[in-house]
Amino acid sequence: MVNYPQLLILGAFAGLTIFLGLPIAVLQGLSSKAKGFFNAFAIGILIFLIIDVFGHAWQSALDTTFSAFVGKSPVSDGALDLLAMFGGLALGLLGLTRYGCRYMRDAPQPSQAGRVRSSSGGNQKHELQLLQQVSSYRLSMMIAIGIGAHNLSEGLAIGQSYASGSLGLALMLIIGFAAHNATEGFGIAAPLTGLSKRPSNRFILLAGLIGGGPTFIGTLLGSLWASPLAYIFFLSLAGGALIYVTMLMYNSGRRQVTYDILMLGIFVGLTAGFITDLIVTLGGA
């Protein structure tokens, strides 16, 4: 029998397995094909997460709205769930878009890269490398934030399952989410692979805690306070954020590798996402 402190420890474990995928960020000397494949693999995982989070969020909102439509629950319940669904999506997608427009203006553009490569000035090349590193770090952190919002909703599901007496379901969710998070670490690390300067351990630790730590927070909150409305909101918030960063990574990937390698990496990432999700499904979750 799992007691409450053990549940919280397992909830933390489910989130911190994200560190298993983060070490690829320190790999250096990678070929452009290898970097492009890792990037595409991460895109595949993020696409799966988008499908997964919106599937759960929309199903919950749809059930409540249908119940209100046939008169089995107040109309306000359905309206609030839909507001949480689309409000979370707007905040996640449009909020990060505004952030990107405001804080990523100095990200290197292909035209800038071409001008620097054509120049023999070492200073210009060094400046471009710095710009690329800044852009990569910011993208990595945005991915961590998007995954963190997603993992908060997963933690809420674990905590609410335990609070409702479904201990078996809570344990299976922990196992499944732990497997998911191990692959999500690749999504955070992918923009950092092959940089001229190795990412610091401090940054990797911070990104991992932002991405994986919310699973523990969600487990704690969910075990004390059950809110389907918050569940829908955080899922759609995560989905919107993940759409934004996935598009950024796709644009970057198209410049790194050929289309066939890009699609192969996306396929492998999607497959990894669905296989890990299968663990939860087979467990009856």
Buried (B, 14 or more C-beta within 10 A) or exposed (E): EBEEEEBBBBBBBBBBBBBBBBEBBBBEEBEEEBBBBBBBBBBBBBBBBBBBBBEBBBEBBBBBBEBBEEEEBEEEBBEBBBBBBEBBBEBBBEBBBEBBEEEBEEBBEEEBBEEBEEEEEEEBBEBBBBBBBBBBBBBBBBBBBBBBBBBBBBBBBBBBBBBEEBEEBBBBBBBBBBBBBBBBBBBBBBBBBBBEEEBEEEBBEBBBBBBBBBBBBBBBBBBEEBBBBBBBBBBBBBBBBBBBBBBBBBEBBBEBBEEEBBBBBBEBBBBBBBEBBEBBEEBEB
